[in-house]
Amino acid sequence: FRQAAEGGYPRAWHFLGLSYDQGTGVEQNAQEAFRCFLAAAQGDYTEALCQTGMCYYFGHGTERDYDRAAEYFCRGAEREHPRSMTRLGVCYETGDGVEKKPRYAAYMYHRAALQGHPEAMLRLGICYETGVGTEKDPAIAANLYRRAAEGGYPMGRCNLGVMYFFGQGVEKDLKKAAYCFAQAAEQRLEHVGQVGHE
């Protein structure tokens, strides 16, 4: 990857950054990962725009900077990148790096959810469950949690279990609630085992 990256291929910089981030084939190094993601983003590689924003948002390999994170998420969102749209939505929901605008956050989650992004479905479901940024609608929330779970997002399954437990947006069913909780726990353990860290 390094030869291709130094040869001017932004995508190679991105994959080299992933290698450093995960310690795959090289010693794990968050600062070097960030440097690679930034080089890829400066080369206009869309996925790297989001990854660079994540580094700034969480202070991973660089100092935490919500303003810069939001800038990179915005650039990715302009290209309809679903993860960037979701993360930009988080910024607008929390007010990190931008003015807090819950309705715009829900809008960004909706756009990303239309592309099948499970985290966006989960977050949009929370908006519908709580009435933050949109009208309160537990049935829509339950459906979004189900779709997030089907997309491999454990918290979607867990939140769906809560809906079954309390009978919100779905008929109360303690057996289905227990099943959802067990599946979420199992899925979460598998996910952590695959990723190694979050």
C-alpha positions in Angstrom: 0.0 0.0 0.0 2.8 2.4 0.9 4.3 2.4 -2.6 0.9 3.0 -4.2 0.1 5.7 -1.7 3.4 7.5 -2.2 2.7 7.1 -5.9 -0.3 9.4 -5.5 -3.2 7.0 -5.0 -5.5 8.4 -2.3 -7.3 5.0 -1.9 -4.0 3.4 -1.1 -3.4 6.0 1.6 -6.8 5.1 3.1 -6.0 1.4 3.1 -2.6 2.0 4.6 -4.3 4.0 7.3 -6.7 1.1 8.0 -3.6 -1.2 8.3 -2.0 1.1 10.9 -5.3 1.6 12.7 -5.9 -2.1 13.0 -2.3 -3.3 13.2 -2.7 -5.4 10.1 0.8 -6.1 8.6 2.3 -3.2 10.5 2.6 -2.2 14.1 -0.6 -0.5 15.3 -0.1 3.3 15.3 -3.1 5.7 15.7 -1.0 8.7 14.7 0.3 7.1 11.6 -3.2 5.9 10.7 -4.5 9.5 11.1 -1.7 10.8 8.9 -2.7 8.3 6.2 -6.4 9.0 6.4 -5.7 12.7 6.2 -3.5 12.2 3.1 -6.3 10.2 1.5 -8.9 12.8 2.4 -6.7 15.5 0.9 -6.6 13.4 -2.2 -10.4 13.6 -2.2 -11.1 9.9 -1.4 -14.6 9.9 -0.1 -14.3 7.1 2.6 -11.3 8.9 4.0 -13.2 12.1 4.4 -15.4 10.2 6.9 -12.5 8.3 8.5 -10.6 11.6 9.0 -13.7 13.1 10.6 -13.9 10.2 12.9 -10.3 10.7 14.0 -11.0 14.3 14.7 -14.3 13.6 16.5 -12.9 11.0 18.8 -9.3 12.3 19.1 -8.0 9.1 17.6 -4.4 9.7 16.5 -4.8 13.5 16.7 -6.3 16.1 19.0 -10.1 16.1 19.3 -11.6 18.8 17.1 -15.3 18.8 16.6 -15.3 21.7 14.1 -12.9 19.9 11.8 -14.8 16.6 12.3 -18.0 18.3 11.2 -16.2 19.8 8.1 -15.0 16.4 7.0 -18.4 14.7 7.6 -20.1 17.5 5.7 -17.7 17.0 2.7 -18.5 13.2 2.7 -22.3 13.9 3.1 -22.2 16.2 0.1 -21.2 13.0 -1.8 -24.1 11.0 -0.4 -21.7 8.9 1.7 -24.1 7.2 4.2 -21.6 7.0 7.1 -20.6 10.6 6.7 -24.3 11.6 6.7 -24.9 9.7 9.8 -21.9 11.2 11.6 -22.9 14.7 10.5 -26.3 13.9 11.9 -24.7 13.1 15.2 -22.9 16.4 15.2 -26.2 18.3 14.6 -28.0 16.2 17.2 -25.3 17.0 19.9 -24.1 20.4 18.7 -20.6 19.1 18.4 -18.8 21.4 15.8 -22.0 22.8 14.5 -25.1 24.6 15.8 -27.4 22.0 17.4 -30.3 21.3 15.0 -32.2 18.1 15.9 -34.5 18.3 12.8 -31.5 18.5 10.5 -29.9 15.6 12.4 -33.1 13.5 11.8 -33.0 14.6 8.1 -29.4 13.4 7.8 -30.2 10.1 9.5 -33.2 9.7 7.1 -31.0 10.2 4.0 -28.4 7.7 5.2 -31.2 5.2 6.2 -32.6 5.3 2.7 -29.2 3.9 1.6 -29.5 1.1 4.1 -27.0 2.4 6.7 -27.9 0.5 9.9 -26.5 3.1 12.4 -28.6 5.7 10.7 -31.7 3.5 11.0 -31.0 3.1 14.7 -30.5 6.8 15.3 -33.6 7.7 13.2 -35.5 5.2 15.2 -34.5 6.9 18.4 -35.7 10.2 17.0 -39.1 8.7 16.2 -39.2 7.0 19.6 -38.4 10.1 21.6 -39.9 12.8 19.3 -36.5 14.6 19.0 -36.2 16.2 15.6 -39.3 14.6 14.3 -42.8 13.6 15.3 -43.0 10.9 17.9 -44.1 7.6 16.3 -43.2 4.3 18.1 -44.4 2.1 15.2 -41.9 3.7 12.8 -39.2 3.6 15.5 -39.8 -0.2 16.0 -39.6 -0.8 12.3 -36.4 1.2 12.0 -34.9 -0.8 14.9 -35.9 -4.0 13.2 -34.2 -2.9 10.0 -31.1 -1.8 11.9 -30.9 -5.2 13.5 -31.3 -6.9 10.2 -28.4 -4.8 8.9 -26.2 -6.2 11.6 -26.5 -3.4 14.2 -26.8 -5.0 17.7 -28.4 -1.9 19.4 -31.2 -2.1 16.8 -32.1 -5.6 18.2 -31.8 -4.4 21.8 -34.0 -1.3 21.2 -36.5 -3.5 19.4 -36.5 -5.7 22.5 -37.3 -2.7 24.7 -40.2 -1.9 22.4 -41.6 -5.4 22.7 -41.0 -5.4 26.5 -43.1 -2.2 27.0 -45.5 -2.7 24.0 -44.4 0.5 22.3 -45.1 0.6 18.6 -45.6 -3.2 18.6 -47.8 -5.5 20.6 -46.3 -6.3 24.0 -44.6 -9.7 23.8 -42.1 -10.6 26.6 -40.9 -13.7 24.7 -40.0 -11.6 21.7 -38.4 -9.1 24.0 -36.3 -11.8 25.6 -35.3 -13.2 22.2 -34.3 -9.8 21.0 -32.1 -9.2 24.1 -30.4 -12.6 23.7 -29.8 -12.0 20.0 -28.4 -8.5 20.7 -26.0 -9.9 23.3 -24.9 -12.7 21.0 -24.5 -10.3 18.1 -22.6 -7.8 20.2 -20.1 -10.4 21.3 -19.5 -11.6 17.8 -19.1 -8.0 16.6 -16.5 -7.2 19.3 -14.7 -10.5 18.6 -14.5 -9.5 14.9 -13.5 -5.9 15.3 -11.3 -6.3 18.4 -12.2 -2.8 19.7 -14.7 0.0 19.1 
